[in-house]
Amino acid sequence: MHERAASSRPGSRSPVRAQPEPPRARPSATLTACQRSSAPPCSRPAAWIVFGYFVLGAIMNLISRSPKERAVMTPLSVVLAVLALLVAR
């Protein structure tokens, strides 16, 4: 009972030892970005399919007979294909 009363006095401190932090898990450098991501496993092949679809659309717009379609839709399809490529990589 005296110990508790002695430790509750202002200015008295009981020795507290700091607990060492456990080591943090670091991501392995050998893992690819796909293995570290939380995306579903079907998302990478789906992104490549979308990229192929946009490339095919750009080719089809390029060989179109309509000058407006070649002038407007071909550059748009190429931009979409490049953005899809960035997502797929």
DSSP file with accessible surface (Angstrom, degrees, kcal/mol):
  #  RESIDUE AA STRUCTURE BP1 BP2  ACC     N-H-->O    O-->H-N    N-H-->O    O-->H-N    TCO  KAPPA ALPHA  PHI   PSI    X-CA   Y-CA   Z-CA
    1    1 A M     >        0   0  203      0, 0.0     4,-1.7     0, 0.0     5,-0.2   0.000 360.0 360.0 360.0 -33.3    0.0    0.0    0.0
    2    2 A H  H  >  +     0   0  168      1,-0.2     4,-2.3     2,-0.2     5,-0.2   0.839 360.0  57.2 -69.7 -31.3    2.9    2.3    0.7
    3    3 A E  H  > S+     0   0  169      2,-0.2     4,-2.2     1,-0.2    -1,-0.2   0.917 106.7  48.0 -65.5 -41.9    4.3    1.7   -2.8
    4    4 A R  H  > S+     0   0  199      1,-0.2     4,-1.3     2,-0.2    -1,-0.2   0.922 113.1  47.7 -65.4 -41.4    1.1    2.9   -4.5
    5    5 A A  H  < S+     0   0   55     -4,-1.7     4,-0.3     1,-0.2    -1,-0.2   0.893 111.7  50.9 -67.1 -35.7    0.9    6.0   -2.4
    6    6 A A  H >< S+     0   0   40     -4,-2.3     3,-0.8     1,-0.2    -1,-0.2   0.879 110.4  48.3 -70.5 -35.2    4.6    6.7   -3.0
    7    7 A S  H 3< S+     0   0   74     -4,-2.2    -1,-0.2     1,-0.2    -2,-0.2   0.713 105.3  58.8 -79.6 -17.4    4.2    6.4   -6.8
    8    8 A S  T 3< S+     0   0   88     -4,-1.3    -1,-0.2    -5,-0.2    -2,-0.2   0.481  80.8 108.8 -89.3  -1.9    1.1    8.6   -6.9
    9    9 A R  S X  S-     0   0  155     -3,-0.8     3,-1.5    -4,-0.3     2,-0.1  -0.490  82.6-101.1 -70.2 144.5    2.9   11.6   -5.4
   10   10 A P  T 3  S+     0   0  131      0, 0.0    -1,-0.1     0, 0.0     3,-0.1  -0.416 106.4  23.6 -64.8 139.1    3.6   14.4   -7.8
   11   11 A G  T 3  S+     0   0   82      1,-0.3     2,-0.4    -2,-0.1    -3,-0.1   0.233  93.9 112.7  92.2 -16.9    7.1   14.4   -9.1
   12   12 A S    <   -     0   0   41     -3,-1.5     2,-0.4    -6,-0.1    -1,-0.3  -0.752  46.9-167.8 -91.3 138.4    7.8   10.7   -8.5
   13   13 A R        -     0   0  235     -2,-0.4    -5,-0.1    -3,-0.1    -6,-0.0  -0.977  16.2-140.7-126.5 139.3    8.3    8.6  -11.6
   14   14 A S        -     0   0   81     -2,-0.4     2,-0.3    -7,-0.1    -2,-0.0  -0.754  40.2 -99.5 -92.3 142.7    8.4    4.9  -12.0
   15   15 A P        -     0   0  128      0, 0.0     2,-0.5     0, 0.0    -1,-0.1  -0.456  41.1-167.3 -66.3 125.0   11.0    3.7  -14.4
   16   16 A V        -     0   0  129     -2,-0.3     2,-0.5     2,-0.0    -3,-0.0  -0.970   8.7-148.0-115.7 124.2    9.3    2.9  -17.8
   17   17 A R        -     0   0  220     -2,-0.5     2,-0.3     1,-0.0     0, 0.0  -0.775  19.1-121.7 -93.5 133.9   11.2    1.0  -20.3
   18   18 A A        -     0   0   97     -2,-0.5    -1,-0.0     1,-0.1     3,-0.0  -0.555  22.9-130.8 -73.8 133.1   10.6    1.7  -23.9
   19   19 A Q        -     0   0  165     -2,-0.3     2,-0.1     1,-0.1    -1,-0.1  -0.699  25.0-116.9 -83.2 131.2    9.5   -1.3  -25.9
   20   20 A P        -     0   0  110      0, 0.0    -1,-0.1     0, 0.0     0, 0.0  -0.433  31.4-112.0 -68.2 142.1   11.4   -1.7  -29.1
   21   21 A E        -     0   0  145     -2,-0.1     3,-0.1     1,-0.1    -3,-0.0  -0.535  30.6-113.7 -72.0 140.7    9.3   -1.5  -32.3
   22   22 A P        -     0   0  104      0, 0.0    -1,-0.1     0, 0.0     2,-0.0  -0.414  44.1 -91.2 -69.6 149.7    8.8   -4.7  -34.2
   23   23 A P        -     0   0  130      0, 0.0     2,-0.3     0, 0.0     3,-0.0  -0.378  42.7-122.9 -63.4 139.1   10.5   -4.6  -37.6
   24   24 A R        -     0   0  198     -3,-0.1     2,-0.4     1,-0.1    -3,-0.0  -0.605  22.8-112.7 -83.6 144.1    8.2   -3.3  -40.4
   25   25 A A        -     0   0  106     -2,-0.3    -1,-0.1     3,-0.0     3,-0.0  -0.600  32.5-157.1 -75.9 127.6    7.5   -5.5  -43.4
   26   26 A R        -     0   0  221     -2,-0.4     2,-0.1     1,-0.0     3,-0.1  -0.858  23.8-106.6-104.8 142.0    9.0   -4.0  -46.5
   27   27 A P        -     0   0  102      0, 0.0     2,-0.1     0, 0.0     9,-0.0  -0.426  42.6-109.0 -65.8 139.1    7.7   -4.8  -50.0
   28   28 A S    >   -     0   0   56      1,-0.1     3,-1.1    -2,-0.1    -3,-0.0  -0.407  13.5-136.6 -69.8 141.6   10.2   -7.0  -51.8
   29   29 A A  T 3  S+     0   0  100      1,-0.2    -1,-0.1    -2,-0.1     0, 0.0   0.700 101.5  63.8 -71.5 -17.2   12.1   -5.3  -54.6
   30   30 A T  T 3  S+     0   0  119      2,-0.1    -1,-0.2     0, 0.0     2,-0.2   0.608  80.3  99.5 -85.1  -9.9   11.6   -8.4  -56.7
   31   31 A L  S <  S-     0   0   65     -3,-1.1     2,-0.1     1,-0.1     0, 0.0  -0.527  71.6-130.5 -76.1 141.2    7.8   -8.1  -56.8
   32   32 A T     >  -     0   0   77     -2,-0.2     4,-1.6     1,-0.1     5,-0.2  -0.375  26.6-104.3 -82.2 168.7    6.3   -6.5  -59.9
   33   33 A A  H  > S+     0   0   64      1,-0.2     4,-1.2     2,-0.2    -1,-0.1   0.862 122.2  55.1 -62.2 -34.0    3.8   -3.7  -59.7
   34   34 A C  H  4 S+     0   0   51      1,-0.2    -1,-0.2     2,-0.2     3,-0.2   0.893 106.4  49.8 -67.2 -38.7    1.0   -6.1  -60.6
   35   35 A Q  H  4 S+     0   0  121      1,-0.2    -1,-0.2    -3,-0.1    -2,-0.2   0.816 112.8  47.4 -71.4 -28.4    1.9   -8.4  -57.7
   36   36 A R  H  < S+     0   0  134     -4,-1.6    -1,-0.2    -9,-0.0    -2,-0.2   0.678  96.9  90.8 -84.0 -19.1    1.9   -5.5  -55.2
   37   37 A S  S  < S-     0   0   59     -4,-1.2    -5,-0.0    -3,-0.2    -3,-0.0  -0.323  71.5-139.0 -79.3 161.5   -1.4   -4.0  -56.4
   38   38 A S        +     0   0  128     -2,-0.0    -1,-0.1     2,-0.0    -4,-0.1   0.179  61.7 125.8-101.2  15.5   -4.7   -4.9  -55.0
   39   39 A A  S    S-     0   0   49     -5,-0.2     5,-0.1     1,-0.1    -2,-0.0  -0.387  72.4 -93.6 -72.4 151.4   -6.4   -5.0  -58.4
   40   40 A P    >   -     0   0   80      0, 0.0     3,-1.8     0, 0.0     4,-0.4  -0.292  35.4-114.7 -61.3 151.9   -8.3   -8.1  -59.5
   41   41 A P  T 3  S+     0   0  124      0, 0.0     3,-0.4     0, 0.0    -2,-0.1   0.742 113.1  57.8 -64.8 -20.1   -6.2  -10.6  -61.4
   42   42 A C  T 3> S+     0   0   89      1,-0.2     4,-1.8     2,-0.1     5,-0.1   0.544  84.8  83.2 -86.4  -3.5   -8.3  -10.1  -64.6
   43   43 A S  H <> S+     0   0   45     -3,-1.8     4,-2.2     2,-0.2    -1,-0.2   0.856  85.5  53.6 -72.9 -34.2   -7.7   -6.3  -64.8
   44   44 A R  H  > S+     0   0   95     -4,-0.4     4,-1.9    -3,-0.4     5,-0.2   0.964 112.0  42.7 -67.0 -50.1   -4.3   -6.6  -66.6
   45   45 A P  H  > S+     0   0   73      0, 0.0     4,-2.1     0, 0.0    -1,-0.2   0.913 114.0  53.4 -61.9 -35.2   -5.5   -8.7  -69.5
   46   46 A A  H  X S+     0   0   48     -4,-1.8     4,-2.4     1,-0.2    -2,-0.2   0.896 106.4  52.2 -65.7 -37.9   -8.6   -6.6  -69.7
   47   47 A A  H  X S+     0   0   19     -4,-2.2     4,-2.3     1,-0.2    41,-0.2   0.893 109.6  49.1 -65.0 -38.6   -6.5   -3.4  -69.9
   48   48 A W  H  X S+     0   0  102     -4,-1.9     4,-2.5     2,-0.2    -1,-0.2   0.865 109.4  52.4 -69.0 -33.7   -4.5   -4.9  -72.8
   49   49 A I  H  X S+     0   0  122     -4,-2.1     4,-2.3     2,-0.2    -2,-0.2   0.926 109.7  48.8 -66.1 -42.4   -7.7   -5.9  -74.6
   50   50 A V  H  X S+     0   0   68     -4,-2.4     4,-2.3     2,-0.2    -2,-0.2   0.918 110.3  51.9 -63.2 -41.0   -9.0   -2.3  -74.3
   51   51 A F  H  X S+     0   0   49     -4,-2.3     4,-2.3    33,-0.2    -2,-0.2   0.941 110.4  47.9 -59.6 -47.2   -5.7   -1.1  -75.6
   52   52 A G  H  X S+     0   0   36     -4,-2.5     4,-2.7     1,-0.2    -1,-0.2   0.886 109.1  54.1 -61.2 -37.6   -6.0   -3.5  -78.6
   53   53 A Y  H  X S+     0   0  167     -4,-2.3     4,-2.4     1,-0.2    -1,-0.2   0.916 109.7  47.0 -63.5 -42.3   -9.5   -2.3  -79.2
   54   54 A F  H  X S+     0   0   56     -4,-2.3     4,-2.3     2,-0.2    27,-0.2   0.874 111.6  50.7 -69.0 -35.9   -8.4    1.3  -79.3
   55   55 A V  H  X S+     0   0   53     -4,-2.3     4,-2.4     2,-0.2    -2,-0.2   0.937 111.0  48.7 -65.3 -44.4   -5.5    0.5  -81.7
   56   56 A L  H  X S+     0   0   99     -4,-2.7     4,-2.7     1,-0.2    -2,-0.2   0.916 110.8  51.5 -61.0 -40.5   -7.9   -1.3  -84.0
   57   57 A G  H  X S+     0   0   24     -4,-2.4     4,-2.5     2,-0.2    -1,-0.2   0.894 108.7  50.7 -63.4 -38.8  -10.3    1.7  -83.8
   58   58 A A  H  X S+     0   0   11     -4,-2.3     4,-2.0    19,-0.2    -1,-0.2   0.915 111.5  47.9 -65.7 -41.0   -7.5    4.0  -84.8
   59   59 A I  H  X S+     0   0   89     -4,-2.4     4,-1.8     2,-0.2    -2,-0.2   0.930 112.3  48.9 -65.0 -43.5   -6.6    1.8  -87.7
   60   60 A M  H  < S+     0   0  107     -4,-2.7     4,-0.2     1,-0.2    -2,-0.2   0.894 112.3  48.2 -64.7 -38.7  -10.2    1.6  -88.9
   61   61 A N  H >< S+     0   0   19     -4,-2.5     3,-0.8     1,-0.2    -1,-0.2   0.853 108.5  55.9 -68.7 -32.1  -10.6    5.4  -88.6
   62   62 A L  H 3< S+     0   0  107     -4,-2.0    -2,-0.2     1,-0.2    -1,-0.2   0.862 110.9  42.6 -67.9 -35.3   -7.4    5.9  -90.5
   63   63 A I  T 3< S+     0   0  118     -4,-1.8    -1,-0.2    -5,-0.1    -2,-0.2   0.336  89.4 123.6 -94.9  10.1   -8.6    3.8  -93.5
   64   64 A S    <   -     0   0   22     -3,-0.8     6,-0.1    -4,-0.2    -3,-0.1  -0.281  63.8-135.5 -68.2 153.5  -12.1    5.3  -93.4
   65   65 A R  S    S+     0   0  237      4,-0.0    -1,-0.1     5,-0.0     3,-0.1   0.739  81.1  92.4 -79.4 -23.2  -13.4    7.0  -96.6
   66   66 A S     >  -     0   0   48      1,-0.2     4,-2.1     2,-0.0     5,-0.2  -0.606  63.3-156.4 -78.5 122.8  -14.8   10.0  -94.6
   67   67 A P  H  > S+     0   0   88      0, 0.0     4,-2.4     0, 0.0     5,-0.2   0.864  95.1  54.2 -65.5 -33.7  -12.2   12.9  -94.4
   68   68 A K  H  >>S+     0   0  169      2,-0.2     4,-2.6     1,-0.2     5,-0.5   0.905 108.1  49.1 -65.8 -40.9  -13.9   14.2  -91.2
   69   69 A E  I  >>S+     0   0   71      1,-0.2     5,-1.2     2,-0.2     4,-1.1   0.911 112.9  46.8 -65.7 -41.4  -13.6   10.8  -89.5
   70   70 A R  I  <5S+     0   0  102     -4,-2.1     4,-0.3     3,-0.2    -2,-0.2   0.896 116.2  45.8 -64.6 -38.8   -9.9   10.6  -90.5
   71   71 A A  I  <5S+     0   0   73     -4,-2.4    -2,-0.2    -5,-0.2    -1,-0.2   0.857 129.0  19.8 -75.2 -35.0   -9.3   14.2  -89.3
   72   72 A V  I  X5S+     0   0   94     -4,-2.6     4,-1.4    -5,-0.2    -3,-0.2   0.875 126.4  40.8-102.4 -50.3  -11.2   14.0  -86.0
   73   73 A M  I  X<S+     0   0   76     -4,-1.1     4,-2.7    -5,-0.5     5,-0.2   0.805 106.2  60.9 -79.4 -28.9  -11.6   10.4  -84.9
   74   74 A T  H  ><S+     0   0   16     -5,-1.2     4,-2.3    -4,-0.3     5,-0.2   0.966 108.6  42.4 -65.6 -49.8   -8.1    9.0  -85.8
   75   75 A P  H  > S+     0   0   70      0, 0.0     4,-2.5     0, 0.0    -1,-0.2   0.906 115.1  52.0 -62.7 -36.6   -6.2   11.4  -83.5
   76   76 A L  H  X S+     0   0   84     -4,-1.4     4,-2.4     1,-0.2    -2,-0.2   0.928 110.1  47.8 -63.5 -43.2   -8.8   10.8  -80.8
   77   77 A S  H  X S+     0   0   12     -4,-2.7     4,-2.3     2,-0.2   -19,-0.2   0.876 110.6  52.0 -65.5 -35.9   -8.4    7.1  -81.1
   78   78 A V  H  X S+     0   0   71     -4,-2.3     4,-2.5     2,-0.2    -2,-0.2   0.924 109.7  48.9 -67.1 -42.7   -4.6    7.3  -81.0
   79   79 A V  H  X S+     0   0   82     -4,-2.5     4,-2.5     1,-0.2    -2,-0.2   0.931 112.1  48.9 -61.9 -43.8   -4.8    9.4  -77.8
   80   80 A L  H  X S+     0   0   63     -4,-2.4     4,-2.5     1,-0.2    -1,-0.2   0.901 110.3  51.3 -62.9 -38.7   -7.1    6.9  -76.2
   81   81 A A  H  X S+     0   0    8     -4,-2.3     4,-2.2   -27,-0.2    -2,-0.2   0.913 109.8  49.4 -65.2 -40.6   -4.8    4.0  -77.3
   82   82 A V  H  X S+     0   0   77     -4,-2.5     4,-2.2     2,-0.2    -2,-0.2   0.927 112.1  47.9 -65.6 -42.4   -1.8    5.8  -75.7
   83   83 A L  H  X S+     0   0   93     -4,-2.5     4,-1.8     1,-0.2    -2,-0.2   0.903 111.2  50.6 -65.3 -39.1   -3.7    6.4  -72.5
   84   84 A A  H  X S+     0   0   12     -4,-2.5     4,-2.6     1,-0.2   -33,-0.2   0.878 108.0  53.9 -64.8 -34.5   -4.9    2.7  -72.4
   85   85 A L  H  X S+     0   0   56     -4,-2.2     4,-1.9     2,-0.2    -2,-0.2   0.913 106.3  51.9 -64.8 -40.8   -1.3    1.7  -73.0
   86   86 A L  H  < S+     0   0  100     -4,-2.2    -1,-0.2     1,-0.2    -2,-0.2   0.877 112.6  45.7 -62.5 -36.7   -0.2    3.7  -69.9
   87   87 A V  H  < S+     0   0  115     -4,-1.8    -2,-0.2     1,-0.2    -1,-0.2   0.905 111.7  51.7 -72.1 -39.3   -2.9    2.0  -67.8
   88   88 A A  H  <        0   0    1     -4,-2.6    -2,-0.2   -41,-0.2    -1,-0.2   0.801 360.0 360.0 -70.8 -29.0   -2.0   -1.5  -69.1
   89   89 A R     <        0   0  185     -4,-1.9    -3,-0.1    -5,-0.2    -4,-0.0   0.057 360.0 360.0 -70.7 360.0    1.7   -1.2  -68.4
